[in-house]
Amino acid sequence: MVLPDVLLVAALSIFLFLALCGALVLVVISLRKPTDIPLIVAGVLVVLCLIVVTVSAFNVPLLVGLAIALLGTALAVLGGNPITRRVLDIASHGRVEEGDNGGILLRAPSSPGIAGDDDAVREVMRGGTTIGYLERLAVTLGIIAGFPEAIAVVVALKGIGRFSELAAAEARERFIIGTLASLVWACIVAGLVRLAIW
């Protein structure tokens, strides 16, 4: 019965490789403007892979595992951007404007009876895109390496770094929703890779 086991591992490896490649292509297509259909299909592919890896009693061979780890890391890091942006857009109903530096534009509160000043706009939480890529990379590598405590370290560092910018309700909401969406995506993909290769 060695031959059926080898065929099953080969089929599992090919399926995981192709599904992760397909999901990566779909999220790269959505990097510029996140749209629902490619992101939903990418999410379905990741969940399907997670189910297959969970049900399967086999681990992929070493070289295939390395390829899956690289694909999974790229998918977790790159895919979190359009997914997080789409979740934030849904949560804010498209009412929060993004600034030129990756932050959000906040208008100073105006007093009743006084006309609002258009110049009182400031950008907070700049660099969110870059921070998101780095947080997903750290969390993904931590989970794959068997150090899930990296999630707590990343959240603590991010919270300390953003503490002074979280005075406005819009900034707090964006911080919490964006961080959760980003980390959930990274954790799911990293968990998939971890189950497939260990």
Buried (B, 14 or more C-beta within 10 A) or exposed (E): EEEEEEEEBBEBBEBBBEBBBEBBEBBBBBEEEBEEEBBEBBBEBBEBBBEBBEEBEBBBBEEBBEBBBEBBBBBBBBBBBBBBBBBBBEBBEEEBEBBEEBBBBBBEEEEEEEEEEEEEEBBBBBEBBEBBBBBBBBBBBBBBEEEBEBBEEBBEBBEEEBEEBBEBEBBEBBBEBBBEBBBBBBBBBBBBBBBBBE
